Structure formats: C-alpha cells, structure tokens
Amino acid sequence: MRYYIIAGEASGDLHGSNLIKELQRLDARADFRCWGGDKMQSTGATLVKHFRDLAFMGFVEVLKNLKTIFRNLAFCKEDITEYKPDALILIDYPGFNLRISEWAKEQGYKVIYYISPQVWAWKENRVKSIKRCVDKMLVILPFEKAFYEKWNYKVEYVGHPLVKVIDDFKAQSSNHQQSNKIAVLPGSRKQEILTKLPIMLEVSKSFPDHQFVVAKAPGVENSFYTELLSPYTNVSSVVNKTYELLSEARAALVTSGTATLETALFNVPEVICYKGSNISYQIAKRLIKIKYICLVNLIMDKEVVKELIQNELTIENVTKELKDILYNTQKQQQLQEDYSALKNLLSQGGNASANAAKSIYDFLA
C-alpha cells in the first residue's frame, strides 16, 4: 500500500518514523512519501518537505508567513494527487493538516489522524470538522478518548509512543551516572529560542557549580546559538543528544511541549519556561481553556511541575524554582512519585507505534 504522511514538527518526525517501521513489518510492499524530517527519511520514506521549513509559531508569525503556508498547501495537494496514496496519515500539526484533511476527504482519500490536534485546549468546535473529514482518529493521551466521546465521536487510544522510545533508549544506552548538569531545552524554533533562552542562560550565573547544557534544535544552524551562549562560562551545548543529556541531568529548564513529557519520563525534575510574543500570548490567553500548558500537568490534572508563563518567566523566578527542585528533598520525592504515576497512565495502551500501525493496516485491509 501507498502511505502519504504529514508531520510538521520534530516530535511528529520521531513518532512518524516509528509508525513507518511498524507498518513496514505488517506491509512488506509499503511505500511511503512524507513531510517530516531526517528520522522519517532514514526509514526509507521519500521526504518531500522538511519540518524546519514548515515551523511557524504563534498568531503573529503565522500571519507574517501566510503566503508561504498557502503555497505549501497548494503544493501538498498537487503532490498527493500525483502520488495517489491508499491512505493519508496526518500527525498533529493541526493548522495545516486539518485543511488538508478537508480537501482530501472531498477527493475521496482515506484520512487517518495519528496524534490528535489539541482541540480540547482551544477551538473545540474543530471536532465538527474532524468528525466530517477524518475516517479514523488515533489518540495518545488518556483523557482524549473521554473528550471525543462528549462529541459522540469514537476514537482509539493507542498509548503514548514516547514510553517505548525512552524505555528502548535506556535499555540500549550505557549506565549514566547523574552529574551536575542542568539540561536546557529551549524549543525547536528560532523565535521561541530567542525569547526564552537568554533568560534560561542568565540563571546559570547563580549556579557556578553546575554545568548548563543547551540541547540545540537539529533544524537550527549552530551559528545561531554562538552569540547567545558565548558570554557564559558554565554553559555548553549538544546537538542530537537530548536523551543522552537527560539521562545524566540533575534538573532541567524546559519549554512547553513534548520535551516536558520526555524530561518527566527520564525522571528529571524540571521547571517549565514559556514566553511568546505579547500579541500571541494575549490572543491565546483569551482562547485557550485549559488549566495548564505543560503536558505533564495536563495528564495528571494537577501542578506536578512549576509553570513560569509569560511575565512570570523572569531570571529571579527561574532561579528560585530551580533551587527548589535541586535542594528540596521533599519536593524531589513528590516529583518522583508523580512521575511514576504519569508513566503508568501513559503505558496503559502498550506499544503505541505498533498499536497504531496495526489499527491503520487492519482499517485499510
């Protein structure tokens, strides 16, 4: 069968690559064409567009790049038409993928969504479009099944793919000892890195006995970080070694998103650092209906890790919270208990990538 997969971010590239590997086990004649990244390409899939050329964050940034987005949409439709896939598999990336799903449904393609858009956070009425245009929805967060049931839409919970990814990494890697390293995960897009990383780095001055290690985004050139990092004596960086870093880190400063879950699954105490452009933040604050922005807190439905958002993201606040998770033993113990409960919740579905592949293959067969 021919599969056309669209992922617009680094996390989608990771989960897409694992999905492809599992589909290849089930379908010996599978052929893949994709929008994603190096990981999906390494499976043998034909890479059409790299996610680094697709990443626009925030309302203002999207408006500035509308021409590029519309060009990408038009090109994607032409490419799908030429390829004639048996199924279109969409991975998160809702602004783009939901538009493609509407067009694809009209053209008669089978549409499968793996990793639901976060419609439970905002634009809940998008569920109407999903019900109309998506033939099969596979979700990875435990509460999403109940959310969709509210809308009388049957979805399938397959478990969270990160659990197996990180368990496999731990099993294959050498036994790392915890060090004095503080992992700094400032995101994957230039505009969010420029907003948050300078604040995170200034905190390093209050912890001269610790080494702050920045995980550089694979889609961003090294030269972009040089001026940001050079003034600091106890700051270094790594590229494509985020899991190695987390396996050694004593604590972490993390922007919101998948990285917050990865950090928790490595049992690393973390502080969530989020700041966007003021206009984007003011719009989002009025539209988003959730109590937390961090996936760890959302899944656990309580504040497991501290979120410092927008004006709360100051050097003083980050320093205070980092000291708390480094030196407060009671806080550390509570975090480990909550992280363990989180992993149990996410593991309930089993191997998510294999579950998703089987569901897709059986659906198409």
Helices and strands as residue ranges (DSSP letters): E 2-7, H 10-26, E 31-36, H 38-42, E 46-50, G 51-53, H 59-64, H 66-83, E 87-91, H 94-107, E 111-114, H 126-133, E 136-139, H 142-150, E 156-157, H 161-172, E 181-185, H 190-203, G 204-206, E 211-216, H 223-229, E 235-239, H 242-248, E 251-254, H 258-265, E 270-274, H 278-287, H 295-300, E 306-309, G 310-312, H 315-327, H 329-346, H 352-364
